[in-house]
């Protein structure tokens, strides 16, 4: 396999891994975060919740328009 083909394959793999991650980052310590993903019709299609203790819960498809809400933990 040529160097160009090997480099192209590595870039495709790296791009796929990056595209599969959440668009938003984990919230800072002492806050929780809600990430809501909407399709082009405005329907909720995916959801991520970062809890105050750092747990991450997901549901649905994590792609589309992203709306992030963050609040301090009580």
PEVEN-V455195 format. One record per backbone hydrogen bond with DSSP energy under -1.0 kcal/mol. NH is the residue of the N-H (numbers start at 1). CO is the residue of the C=O. E is the energy in kcal/mol with one decimal. If there is no record, write none. Layout:
nh=<NH/NH>
co=<CO/CO>
e=<E/E>
//
This chain:
nh=<6/7/8/9/10/11/12/13/14/15/16/17/18/19/20/21/31/32/33/34/35/36/37/38/39/42/45/46/47/48/49/50/51/54/57/59/61/63/65/67/69/71/73>
co=<2/3/4/5/6/7/8/9/10/11/12/13/14/15/16/18/28/71/50/69/48/67/46/65/43/39/37/37/59/35/57/33/55/51/49/47/45/61/38/36/34/32/30>
e=<-2.3/-2.5/-2.4/-2.2/-2.2/-2.3/-2.1/-2.2/-2.5/-2.5/-2.0/-2.0/-2.1/-2.3/-1.2/-1.4/-1.2/-2.9/-1.9/-3.2/-3.0/-2.8/-2.5/-2.6/-2.3/-1.9/-3.0/-1.4/-2.6/-2.5/-2.7/-2.9/-2.8/-2.0/-2.5/-2.0/-2.8/-1.1/-2.4/-2.5/-2.8/-2.4/-2.5>
//
